[in-house]
Amino acid sequence: MQPNVLLVILDTVRAKSCSFHGRDRSTTPGLDRLADESVVFEHAIAPATWTLPSHAAIFTGRYPTDVGVHAENMLLPDDEETLAKELVGEGYATGVFSSNPFLTEGSGLNRGFDCSHTSGMGLTLFEDAFDPSRYIRTRDYDQGLAKVSELLRELAGPPHAMAKNLVNAAYYKCQTTRPRDDQDTFDPSSDDGAAESIAAFRSWVDDTDDPFFGCLNFMEAHTPYRHRDRFLPEWATMEDVRQLDQDRWKYLSEELELTDRRKELFEALYEAELRYLDEQLDSLWSALRERDLWDDTLVIVTSDHGEL
């Protein structure tokens, strides 16, 4: 019997922040228990420092420099074979679940996945029409009139097709430009898509008779951080947390100074998110056990990069 395969990618999670890798705070008690019954790789190195090229390497088994995915080409080449596509050929049902649009919209990383679920924000309404995110990732080199001309060609077509294309374009514009939640309005009990992704994965597994290859990417440890006060150390007051500017580029450009106090607060928020994510992972393992799938599933937990 072919085993199920579950690939869990903890976006932006550093090994040194996990308690099973030596962090002196209990940041990952659930993963600690999983590590006790698993093979733990202590010298794994991420192939890239950000999501897209790192996942391209994970899904193809090739270095990002060989795949050719980078900041100026954010689209997986059509001739690249992916693990998901390979497993489809072996009779697997395949599904990817995340709130990270790089994995589920327009980058080509969802190639080979029969089911592609974006938690929290769908960027298009019609799957069989114009995909703005794919267009943007392949047309960055067009400028001025050339860019306008190419866009008009993409939108053109018979009346019913053009209508769908225009709706997708307008919806994408609305979704990507509308104001996101300000950090002061973050609900400490909410997540960054983990609960929805796990729920979608459970429903998908329940409807699947074949062995499955599922990939879940979790964004909880990625900025901006929510205010999970129940996991924060006592010295990190909510007043301090709410006043912390989380715009990373202000610190990289030295517009703001990354003082020792701010760094401590960032680390506290980061590890609180990791602790929350660890709870969500426990619910994922429970879902497999409740369905008698745990012993028949190869579970792989990794990360794509650390926090800069």
Secondary structure, 3 states (H helix, E strand, C coil): CCCEEEEEEECCCCHHHCHHHCCCCCCCHHHHHHHHCCCCCCCCCCCCCCHHHHHHHHHHCCCHHHHCCECCECCCCCCCCCHHHHHHHCCCEEEEEECCHHHHCCCCCCCCCCEEEECCCCCCCCCCCCCHHHHHHHCCCCCHHHHHHHHHHHHCCCHHHHHHHHHHHHHHHHHHHCCCCCHHHCCCCCCCCHHHHHHHHHHHHHCCCCCEEEEEEECCCCCCCCCCHHHCCCCCCHHHHHHCCCCHHHHHCCCCCCCHHHHHHHHHHHHHHHHHHHHHHHHHHHHHHHCCCHHHEEEEEECCCCCC
